[in-house]
């Protein structure tokens, strides 16, 4: 996959976000589709200035290599804060600033949010070394070399999927622990990059047809939420502050794991989790790869929206940042700009961000890139959106 559009074929739309949350806003799905967002990224000319994992323009940052966690409001505030500089660069290149429809904004931000969902390919030579050093070779064969205690891995093409790996390591973990114990083998631990390389070694070694579908695609968040309860994960783990306290909160703010990091964590912590479940009389659940995909989709999607904004703070911000000096104000009989509390069609966060992006007048940056353009932190953007939405509901 060597372009943003080609990359996007691996992106699968997650379904509507379940439950009654502060934002009645779907995460992904028919109303927010990362695949469609990749097309917006291309057709609106974003790739002329921004690369995705090394492919695209170099004027702006590579959007696939921004490591920190990004919620909807992280992305929305970044789009707004950099708009004057982006407009200036587009003017220099003779590019007309694209206007966005609400659906396009929702899809585009969905695309940007999922950029870090997948991991970069590992190093097969290093993976071969890990296969020996971690003592995997003692029990498993690859290309005719290795033990026969466990299954031959030549025919496990699904190991190309981190989600299949996570399910396999979880389901067979207890048996593998017993086998290693009987042979005096110390149970190995993995960090994310090590698992990247190990998989890179196993995938080309696969000589036979896949044993069923390869689950590399994000799953269904609503199903994952149900499974998280049905499989008793919630008895020990919190999600966004709700659930048990035996294990860590799996979506603690600021914590974001890639699929392989998730798989590695599942393996590394399996002994402690098994012990905790046995102590509480909880049967160790089996997880099919598609169920693992759904659970990961649920955990991944919880962090999409930041903490719900505060409408009161949003109104204060609009005043302090100077928004109200133009919006709703008049000079003589001439209205400077629309009254923000009377603008229709701001029912969703994506609709608000669309209106902000399509802002009619964007001043050029002043000396040093500074000017009169107000900037917002992600939490301030959430507050501003909350105020605009509450104003719309009160009409």
VODRENKOL-102881 format. One record per residue (C-alpha): residue number from 0; x, y, z; chain. Coordinates in nm, 3 decimals. Layout:
! VODRENKOL-102881
+-----+---------+---------+---------+---+
|   k |      c1 |      c2 |      c3 | c |
+-----+---------+---------+---------+---+
| NUM |       X |       Y |       Z | A |
...
+-----+---------+---------+---------+---+
END
This chain:
! VODRENKOL-102881
+-----+---------+---------+---------+---+
|   k |      c1 |      c2 |      c3 | c |
+-----+---------+---------+---------+---+
|   0 |   0.000 |   0.000 |   0.000 | A |
|   1 |   0.190 |   0.306 |  -0.114 | A |
|   2 |  -0.057 |   0.591 |  -0.118 | A |
|   3 |  -0.318 |   0.734 |   0.119 | A |
|   4 |  -0.596 |   0.613 |  -0.109 | A |
|   5 |  -0.452 |   0.261 |  -0.144 | A |
|   6 |  -0.384 |   0.251 |   0.229 | A |
|   7 |  -0.746 |   0.321 |   0.293 | A |
|   8 |  -0.865 |  -0.007 |   0.146 | A |
|   9 |  -0.766 |  -0.174 |   0.474 | A |
|  10 |  -0.985 |   0.063 |   0.671 | A |
|  11 |  -1.322 |  -0.078 |   0.764 | A |
|  12 |  -1.613 |   0.133 |   0.888 | A |
|  13 |  -1.695 |   0.079 |   1.252 | A |
|  14 |  -2.062 |   0.077 |   1.338 | A |
|  15 |  -2.267 |   0.329 |   1.531 | A |
|  16 |  -2.153 |   0.408 |   1.881 | A |
|  17 |  -2.380 |   0.240 |   2.135 | A |
|  18 |  -2.538 |   0.369 |   2.450 | A |
|  19 |  -2.650 |   0.704 |   2.587 | A |
|  20 |  -2.343 |   0.925 |   2.600 | A |
|  21 |  -2.310 |   1.301 |   2.633 | A |
|  22 |  -2.264 |   1.321 |   2.256 | A |
|  23 |  -2.529 |   1.130 |   2.065 | A |
|  24 |  -2.271 |   1.107 |   1.789 | A |
|  25 |  -2.169 |   0.791 |   1.605 | A |
|  26 |  -1.800 |   0.710 |   1.606 | A |
|  27 |  -1.764 |   0.549 |   1.265 | A |
|  28 |  -1.999 |   0.371 |   1.028 | A |
|  29 |  -2.239 |   0.482 |   0.759 | A |
|  30 |  -2.235 |   0.830 |   0.914 | A |
|  31 |  -1.858 |   0.848 |   0.965 | A |
|  32 |  -1.649 |   0.641 |   0.729 | A |
|  33 |  -1.266 |   0.647 |   0.736 | A |
|  34 |  -1.257 |   0.492 |   0.387 | A |
|  35 |  -1.460 |   0.783 |   0.250 | A |
|  36 |  -1.237 |   1.015 |   0.453 | A |
|  37 |  -0.930 |   0.892 |   0.268 | A |
|  38 |  -1.097 |   0.994 |  -0.057 | A |
|  39 |  -1.171 |   1.338 |   0.088 | A |
|  40 |  -0.803 |   1.361 |   0.183 | A |
|  41 |  -0.710 |   1.300 |  -0.179 | A |
|  42 |  -0.980 |   1.490 |  -0.368 | A |
|  43 |  -0.957 |   1.801 |  -0.150 | A |
|  44 |  -0.584 |   1.827 |  -0.212 | A |
|  45 |  -0.468 |   1.755 |   0.144 | A |
|  46 |  -0.203 |   1.515 |   0.009 | A |
|  47 |  -0.037 |   1.801 |  -0.183 | A |
|  48 |   0.092 |   1.939 |   0.147 | A |
|  49 |   0.064 |   1.648 |   0.392 | A |
|  50 |   0.211 |   1.301 |   0.366 | A |
|  51 |   0.071 |   0.986 |   0.523 | A |
|  52 |   0.352 |   0.757 |   0.635 | A |
|  53 |   0.597 |   0.912 |   0.390 | A |
|  54 |   0.366 |   0.935 |   0.088 | A |
|  55 |   0.247 |   1.282 |  -0.010 | A |
|  56 |   0.355 |   1.644 |   0.026 | A |
|  57 |   0.620 |   1.780 |   0.259 | A |
|  58 |   0.489 |   2.133 |   0.324 | A |
|  59 |   0.301 |   2.025 |   0.636 | A |
|  60 |   0.370 |   1.745 |   0.885 | A |
|  61 |   0.334 |   1.378 |   0.799 | A |
|  62 |  -0.008 |   1.299 |   0.948 | A |
|  63 |   0.067 |   0.928 |   0.978 | A |
|  64 |   0.370 |   0.988 |   1.199 | A |
|  65 |   0.219 |   1.196 |   1.474 | A |
|  66 |   0.260 |   0.960 |   1.766 | A |
|  67 |   0.054 |   1.126 |   2.036 | A |
|  68 |  -0.305 |   1.037 |   2.111 | A |
|  69 |  -0.561 |   1.221 |   1.900 | A |
|  70 |  -0.924 |   1.255 |   1.992 | A |
|  71 |  -1.183 |   1.421 |   1.771 | A |
|  72 |  -1.112 |   1.754 |   1.941 | A |
|  73 |  -0.734 |   1.714 |   1.914 | A |
|  74 |  -0.779 |   1.691 |   1.539 | A |
|  75 |  -1.045 |   1.961 |   1.522 | A |
|  76 |  -0.840 |   2.215 |   1.719 | A |
|  77 |  -0.531 |   2.139 |   1.508 | A |
|  78 |  -0.729 |   2.199 |   1.188 | A |
|  79 |  -0.859 |   2.532 |   1.321 | A |
|  80 |  -0.533 |   2.656 |   1.474 | A |
|  81 |  -0.332 |   2.595 |   1.159 | A |
|  82 |  -0.595 |   2.724 |   0.916 | A |
|  83 |  -0.432 |   3.067 |   0.859 | A |
|  84 |  -0.093 |   2.909 |   0.783 | A |
|  85 |  -0.256 |   2.648 |   0.561 | A |
|  86 |  -0.449 |   2.916 |   0.372 | A |
|  87 |  -0.127 |   3.115 |   0.324 | A |
|  88 |   0.056 |   2.810 |   0.188 | A |
|  89 |  -0.233 |   2.729 |  -0.046 | A |
|  90 |  -0.232 |   3.086 |  -0.176 | A |
|  91 |   0.142 |   3.066 |  -0.245 | A |
|  92 |   0.088 |   2.746 |  -0.442 | A |
|  93 |  -0.214 |   2.878 |  -0.628 | A |
|  94 |  -0.446 |   2.628 |  -0.459 | A |
|  95 |  -0.802 |   2.732 |  -0.378 | A |
|  96 |  -0.893 |   2.661 |  -0.016 | A |
|  97 |  -1.133 |   2.365 |  -0.028 | A |
|  98 |  -1.472 |   2.391 |   0.134 | A |
|  99 |  -1.598 |   2.093 |   0.331 | A |
| 100 |  -1.944 |   1.952 |   0.377 | A |
| 101 |  -2.036 |   1.816 |   0.717 | A |
| 102 |  -2.020 |   1.457 |   0.597 | A |
| 103 |  -1.679 |   1.516 |   0.444 | A |
| 104 |  -1.547 |   1.660 |   0.769 | A |
| 105 |  -1.679 |   1.365 |   0.967 | A |
| 106 |  -1.522 |   1.117 |   0.725 | A |
| 107 |  -1.192 |   1.305 |   0.703 | A |
| 108 |  -1.145 |   1.318 |   1.079 | A |
| 109 |  -1.242 |   0.950 |   1.099 | A |
| 110 |  -0.967 |   0.876 |   0.845 | A |
| 111 |  -0.706 |   1.079 |   1.035 | A |
| 112 |  -0.806 |   0.918 |   1.364 | A |
| 113 |  -0.746 |   0.566 |   1.233 | A |
| 114 |  -0.406 |   0.637 |   1.077 | A |
| 115 |  -0.219 |   0.486 |   1.372 | A |
| 116 |  -0.452 |   0.186 |   1.405 | A |
| 117 |  -0.219 |  -0.035 |   1.205 | A |
| 118 |   0.150 |  -0.101 |   1.265 | A |
| 119 |   0.439 |  -0.061 |   1.025 | A |
| 120 |   0.586 |  -0.389 |   0.892 | A |
| 121 |   0.858 |  -0.548 |   1.101 | A |
| 122 |   1.199 |  -0.691 |   1.013 | A |
| 123 |   1.184 |  -1.063 |   0.922 | A |
| 124 |   1.556 |  -1.120 |   0.991 | A |
| 125 |   1.520 |  -0.980 |   1.340 | A |
| 126 |   1.199 |  -1.181 |   1.381 | A |
| 127 |   1.384 |  -1.504 |   1.300 | A |
| 128 |   1.628 |  -1.423 |   1.576 | A |
| 129 |   1.346 |  -1.360 |   1.823 | A |
| 130 |   1.182 |  -1.688 |   1.721 | A |
| 131 |   1.495 |  -1.865 |   1.847 | A |
| 132 |   1.581 |  -1.637 |   2.141 | A |
| 133 |   1.229 |  -1.642 |   2.284 | A |
| 134 |   1.235 |  -2.023 |   2.260 | A |
| 135 |   0.934 |  -2.034 |   2.026 | A |
| 136 |   1.139 |  -2.272 |   1.811 | A |
| 137 |   1.148 |  -2.527 |   2.095 | A |
| 138 |   0.778 |  -2.605 |   2.046 | A |
| 139 |   0.688 |  -2.473 |   1.699 | A |
| 140 |   0.817 |  -2.546 |   1.350 | A |
| 141 |   0.864 |  -2.295 |   1.070 | A |
| 142 |   0.987 |  -2.419 |   0.731 | A |
| 143 |   1.076 |  -2.759 |   0.875 | A |
| 144 |   1.287 |  -2.630 |   1.160 | A |
| 145 |   1.175 |  -2.646 |   1.523 | A |
| 146 |   0.984 |  -2.855 |   1.774 | A |
| 147 |   0.662 |  -3.048 |   1.745 | A |
| 148 |   0.505 |  -2.980 |   2.086 | A |
| 149 |   0.289 |  -2.703 |   1.941 | A |
| 150 |   0.136 |  -2.665 |   1.593 | A |
| 151 |   0.342 |  -2.609 |   1.280 | A |
| 152 |   0.321 |  -2.237 |   1.203 | A |
| 153 |   0.378 |  -2.267 |   0.828 | A |
| 154 |   0.006 |  -2.287 |   0.764 | A |
| 155 |  -0.109 |  -2.012 |   1.002 | A |
| 156 |  -0.141 |  -1.727 |   0.760 | A |
| 157 |  -0.377 |  -1.559 |   1.002 | A |
| 158 |  -0.069 |  -1.474 |   1.207 | A |
| 159 |  -0.035 |  -1.187 |   0.961 | A |
| 160 |  -0.316 |  -1.028 |   1.160 | A |
| 161 |  -0.235 |  -0.880 |   1.500 | A |
| 162 |  -0.592 |  -0.954 |   1.606 | A |
| 163 |  -0.555 |  -1.322 |   1.523 | A |
| 164 |  -0.230 |  -1.321 |   1.718 | A |
| 165 |  -0.397 |  -1.164 |   2.019 | A |
| 166 |  -0.678 |  -1.422 |   2.011 | A |
| 167 |  -0.439 |  -1.716 |   1.961 | A |
| 168 |  -0.203 |  -1.606 |   2.238 | A |
| 169 |  -0.496 |  -1.559 |   2.474 | A |
| 170 |  -0.678 |  -1.882 |   2.393 | A |
| 171 |  -0.371 |  -2.105 |   2.398 | A |
| 172 |  -0.182 |  -1.919 |   2.666 | A |
| 173 |  -0.267 |  -2.157 |   2.955 | A |
| 174 |  -0.164 |  -2.467 |   2.755 | A |
| 175 |   0.155 |  -2.297 |   2.640 | A |
| 176 |   0.237 |  -2.199 |   2.995 | A |
| 177 |   0.199 |  -2.559 |   3.110 | A |
| 178 |   0.411 |  -2.688 |   2.820 | A |
| 179 |   0.688 |  -2.436 |   2.892 | A |
| 180 |   0.678 |  -2.517 |   3.261 | A |
| 181 |   0.713 |  -2.891 |   3.195 | A |
| 182 |   1.017 |  -2.827 |   2.975 | A |
| 183 |   1.178 |  -2.578 |   3.210 | A |
| 184 |   1.139 |  -2.291 |   2.964 | A |
| 185 |   1.101 |  -1.943 |   3.109 | A |
| 186 |   0.790 |  -1.780 |   2.972 | A |
| 187 |   0.903 |  -1.499 |   2.737 | A |
| 188 |   0.765 |  -1.148 |   2.737 | A |
| 189 |   0.717 |  -0.933 |   2.428 | A |
| 190 |   0.719 |  -0.565 |   2.362 | A |
| 191 |   0.535 |  -0.428 |   2.061 | A |
| 192 |   0.834 |  -0.393 |   1.822 | A |
| 193 |   0.946 |  -0.749 |   1.896 | A |
| 194 |   0.606 |  -0.883 |   1.796 | A |
| 195 |   0.620 |  -0.669 |   1.476 | A |
| 196 |   0.942 |  -0.841 |   1.376 | A |
| 197 |   0.829 |  -1.190 |   1.480 | A |
| 198 |   0.519 |  -1.159 |   1.263 | A |
| 199 |   0.724 |  -1.031 |   0.970 | A |
| 200 |   0.923 |  -1.355 |   0.996 | A |
| 201 |   0.619 |  -1.581 |   1.027 | A |
| 202 |   0.412 |  -1.432 |   0.745 | A |
| 203 |   0.650 |  -1.498 |   0.454 | A |
| 204 |   0.724 |  -1.840 |   0.605 | A |
| 205 |   0.359 |  -1.936 |   0.560 | A |
| 206 |   0.344 |  -2.190 |   0.278 | A |
| 207 |  -0.018 |  -2.291 |   0.272 | A |
| 208 |  -0.362 |  -2.138 |   0.233 | A |
| 209 |  -0.511 |  -1.932 |   0.513 | A |
| 210 |  -0.723 |  -2.110 |   0.768 | A |
| 211 |  -1.020 |  -1.877 |   0.732 | A |
| 212 |  -1.044 |  -1.498 |   0.706 | A |
| 213 |  -0.755 |  -1.273 |   0.804 | A |
| 214 |  -0.884 |  -1.034 |   1.068 | A |
| 215 |  -0.681 |  -0.721 |   1.010 | A |
| 216 |  -0.978 |  -0.486 |   0.996 | A |
| 217 |  -1.131 |  -0.291 |   1.282 | A |
| 218 |  -1.436 |  -0.463 |   1.423 | A |
| 219 |  -1.778 |  -0.356 |   1.542 | A |
| 220 |  -1.767 |  -0.128 |   1.844 | A |
| 221 |  -2.122 |  -0.200 |   1.959 | A |
| 222 |  -2.064 |  -0.577 |   1.950 | A |
| 223 |  -1.732 |  -0.527 |   2.128 | A |
| 224 |  -1.902 |  -0.341 |   2.408 | A |
| 225 |  -2.143 |  -0.630 |   2.461 | A |
| 226 |  -1.863 |  -0.887 |   2.445 | A |
| 227 |  -1.660 |  -0.691 |   2.699 | A |
| 228 |  -1.944 |  -0.749 |   2.943 | A |
| 229 |  -2.045 |  -1.099 |   2.835 | A |
| 230 |  -1.687 |  -1.230 |   2.852 | A |
| 231 |  -1.655 |  -1.081 |   3.202 | A |
| 232 |  -1.369 |  -0.847 |   3.106 | A |
| 233 |  -1.556 |  -0.569 |   3.283 | A |
| 234 |  -1.538 |  -0.761 |   3.613 | A |
| 235 |  -1.170 |  -0.671 |   3.637 | A |
| 236 |  -1.113 |  -0.379 |   3.400 | A |
| 237 |  -1.258 |  -0.032 |   3.380 | A |
| 238 |  -1.340 |   0.142 |   3.054 | A |
| 239 |  -1.365 |   0.515 |   3.091 | A |
| 240 |  -1.405 |   0.479 |   3.469 | A |
| 241 |  -1.677 |   0.210 |   3.461 | A |
| 242 |  -1.605 |  -0.150 |   3.562 | A |
| 243 |  -1.381 |  -0.345 |   3.797 | A |
| 244 |  -1.062 |  -0.223 |   3.959 | A |
| 245 |  -0.855 |  -0.541 |   3.966 | A |
| 246 |  -0.680 |  -0.448 |   3.641 | A |
| 247 |  -0.606 |  -0.110 |   3.483 | A |
| 248 |  -0.852 |   0.115 |   3.303 | A |
| 249 |  -0.806 |   0.001 |   2.943 | A |
| 250 |  -0.883 |   0.339 |   2.790 | A |
| 251 |  -0.714 |   0.560 |   3.047 | A |
| 252 |  -0.678 |   0.909 |   2.906 | A |
| 253 |  -0.351 |   0.950 |   2.721 | A |
| 254 |  -0.301 |   0.572 |   2.678 | A |
| 255 |  -0.333 |   0.442 |   2.325 | A |
| 256 |  -0.203 |   0.108 |   2.205 | A |
| 257 |  -0.152 |  -0.015 |   1.854 | A |
| 258 |  -0.286 |  -0.357 |   1.764 | A |
| 259 |   0.048 |  -0.529 |   1.820 | A |
| 260 |   0.103 |  -0.347 |   2.148 | A |
| 261 |  -0.239 |  -0.471 |   2.252 | A |
| 262 |  -0.147 |  -0.826 |   2.149 | A |
| 263 |   0.180 |  -0.810 |   2.340 | A |
| 264 |   0.004 |  -0.678 |   2.651 | A |
| 265 |  -0.252 |  -0.961 |   2.633 | A |
| 266 |   0.030 |  -1.218 |   2.628 | A |
| 267 |   0.250 |  -1.055 |   2.890 | A |
| 268 |  -0.028 |  -1.009 |   3.143 | A |
| 269 |  -0.209 |  -1.338 |   3.080 | A |
| 270 |  -0.067 |  -1.520 |   3.388 | A |
| 271 |  -0.183 |  -1.246 |   3.624 | A |
| 272 |  -0.522 |  -1.225 |   3.452 | A |
| 273 |  -0.574 |  -1.601 |   3.465 | A |
| 274 |  -0.488 |  -1.606 |   3.837 | A |
| 275 |  -0.728 |  -1.317 |   3.907 | A |
| 276 |  -1.012 |  -1.485 |   3.716 | A |
| 277 |  -0.964 |  -1.817 |   3.891 | A |
| 278 |  -0.966 |  -1.642 |   4.230 | A |
| 279 |  -1.304 |  -1.489 |   4.141 | A |
| 280 |  -1.452 |  -1.803 |   3.991 | A |
| 281 |  -1.459 |  -1.655 |   3.642 | A |
| 282 |  -1.418 |  -1.904 |   3.357 | A |
| 283 |  -1.138 |  -1.812 |   3.120 | A |
| 284 |  -1.321 |  -1.706 |   2.802 | A |
| 285 |  -1.233 |  -1.823 |   2.453 | A |
| 286 |  -1.216 |  -1.543 |   2.198 | A |
| 287 |  -1.253 |  -1.590 |   1.824 | A |
| 288 |  -1.046 |  -1.352 |   1.610 | A |
| 289 |  -1.355 |  -1.158 |   1.504 | A |
| 290 |  -1.455 |  -1.119 |   1.870 | A |
| 291 |  -1.108 |  -0.990 |   1.950 | A |
| 292 |  -1.150 |  -0.742 |   1.662 | A |
| 293 |  -1.481 |  -0.623 |   1.804 | A |
| 294 |  -1.344 |  -0.580 |   2.157 | A |
| 295 |  -1.044 |  -0.385 |   2.031 | A |
| 296 |  -1.275 |  -0.167 |   1.819 | A |
| 297 |  -1.478 |  -0.089 |   2.130 | A |
| 298 |  -1.172 |   0.000 |   2.338 | A |
| 299 |  -1.021 |   0.202 |   2.055 | A |
| 300 |  -1.337 |   0.399 |   1.988 | A |
| 301 |  -1.407 |   0.502 |   2.348 | A |
| 302 |  -1.134 |   0.764 |   2.328 | A |
| 303 |  -1.259 |   0.916 |   2.002 | A |
| 304 |  -1.440 |   1.202 |   2.171 | A |
| 305 |  -1.273 |   1.395 |   2.449 | A |
| 306 |  -1.447 |   1.464 |   2.778 | A |
| 307 |  -1.783 |   1.633 |   2.705 | A |
| 308 |  -1.743 |   2.007 |   2.679 | A |
| 309 |  -1.881 |   2.269 |   2.918 | A |
| 310 |  -2.125 |   2.507 |   2.747 | A |
| 311 |  -2.070 |   2.781 |   3.007 | A |
| 312 |  -1.695 |   2.774 |   2.955 | A |
| 313 |  -1.754 |   2.770 |   2.581 | A |
| 314 |  -1.954 |   3.093 |   2.592 | A |
| 315 |  -1.683 |   3.258 |   2.801 | A |
| 316 |  -1.419 |   3.140 |   2.556 | A |
| 317 |  -1.613 |   3.278 |   2.259 | A |
| 318 |  -1.613 |   3.616 |   2.432 | A |
| 319 |  -1.253 |   3.607 |   2.558 | A |
| 320 |  -1.112 |   3.483 |   2.227 | A |
| 321 |  -1.279 |   3.769 |   2.042 | A |
| 322 |  -1.529 |   3.560 |   1.845 | A |
| 323 |  -1.822 |   3.773 |   1.959 | A |
| 324 |  -1.659 |   4.096 |   1.846 | A |
| 325 |  -1.762 |   3.994 |   1.493 | A |
| 326 |  -2.027 |   3.726 |   1.529 | A |
| 327 |  -2.360 |   3.878 |   1.622 | A |
| 328 |  -2.218 |   4.230 |   1.616 | A |
| 329 |  -2.308 |   4.514 |   1.379 | A |
| 330 |  -2.129 |   4.826 |   1.263 | A |
| 331 |  -2.396 |   5.078 |   1.183 | A |
| 332 |  -2.659 |   4.881 |   0.999 | A |
| 333 |  -2.415 |   4.631 |   0.858 | A |
| 334 |  -2.389 |   4.293 |   1.029 | A |
| 335 |  -2.023 |   4.194 |   1.064 | A |
| 336 |  -2.081 |   3.818 |   1.084 | A |
| 337 |  -2.361 |   3.576 |   1.166 | A |
| 338 |  -2.475 |   3.543 |   1.526 | A |
| 339 |  -2.327 |   3.209 |   1.633 | A |
| 340 |  -2.623 |   3.134 |   1.858 | A |
| 341 |  -2.858 |   3.154 |   1.560 | A |
| 342 |  -2.666 |   2.950 |   1.306 | A |
| 343 |  -2.862 |   2.642 |   1.203 | A |
| 344 |  -2.727 |   2.297 |   1.128 | A |
| 345 |  -2.479 |   2.262 |   1.416 | A |
| 346 |  -2.637 |   1.947 |   1.556 | A |
| 347 |  -2.314 |   1.744 |   1.560 | A |
| 348 |  -1.950 |   1.817 |   1.647 | A |
| 349 |  -1.857 |   1.746 |   1.285 | A |
| 350 |  -2.105 |   2.010 |   1.167 | A |
| 351 |  -1.949 |   2.267 |   1.401 | A |
| 352 |  -1.598 |   2.186 |   1.281 | A |
| 353 |  -1.718 |   2.215 |   0.920 | A |
| 354 |  -1.848 |   2.564 |   0.990 | A |
| 355 |  -1.520 |   2.661 |   1.159 | A |
| 356 |  -1.311 |   2.526 |   0.870 | A |
| 357 |  -1.523 |   2.702 |   0.609 | A |
| 358 |  -1.481 |   3.031 |   0.796 | A |
| 359 |  -1.524 |   3.296 |   0.531 | A |
| 360 |  -1.238 |   3.529 |   0.634 | A |
| 361 |  -0.902 |   3.389 |   0.737 | A |
| 362 |  -0.636 |   3.655 |   0.807 | A |
| 363 |  -0.278 |   3.601 |   0.698 | A |
| 364 |  -0.043 |   3.517 |   0.982 | A |
| 365 |   0.146 |   3.812 |   1.127 | A |
| 366 |   0.520 |   3.828 |   1.198 | A |
| 367 |   0.650 |   3.495 |   1.323 | A |
| 368 |   0.329 |   3.324 |   1.214 | A |
| 369 |   0.126 |   3.508 |   1.481 | A |
| 370 |  -0.179 |   3.722 |   1.427 | A |
| 371 |  -0.526 |   3.789 |   1.557 | A |
| 372 |  -0.648 |   3.436 |   1.487 | A |
| 373 |  -0.764 |   3.276 |   1.813 | A |
| 374 |  -0.626 |   2.932 |   1.891 | A |
| 375 |  -0.801 |   2.663 |   2.094 | A |
| 376 |  -0.671 |   2.373 |   2.298 | A |
| 377 |  -0.863 |   2.046 |   2.243 | A |
| 378 |  -1.058 |   2.084 |   2.568 | A |
| 379 |  -1.145 |   2.442 |   2.474 | A |
| 380 |  -1.270 |   2.325 |   2.136 | A |
| 381 |  -1.493 |   2.075 |   2.316 | A |
| 382 |  -1.631 |   2.358 |   2.533 | A |
| 383 |  -1.693 |   2.583 |   2.232 | A |
| 384 |  -1.874 |   2.304 |   2.044 | A |
| 385 |  -2.084 |   2.232 |   2.353 | A |
| 386 |  -2.191 |   2.597 |   2.376 | A |
| 387 |  -2.277 |   2.623 |   2.006 | A |
| 388 |  -2.480 |   2.303 |   2.025 | A |
| 389 |  -2.662 |   2.408 |   2.342 | A |
| 390 |  -2.742 |   2.747 |   2.186 | A |
| 391 |  -2.890 |   2.570 |   1.887 | A |
| 392 |  -3.104 |   2.343 |   2.104 | A |
| 393 |  -3.244 |   2.640 |   2.297 | A |
| 394 |  -3.385 |   2.806 |   1.986 | A |
+-----+---------+---------+---------+---+
END
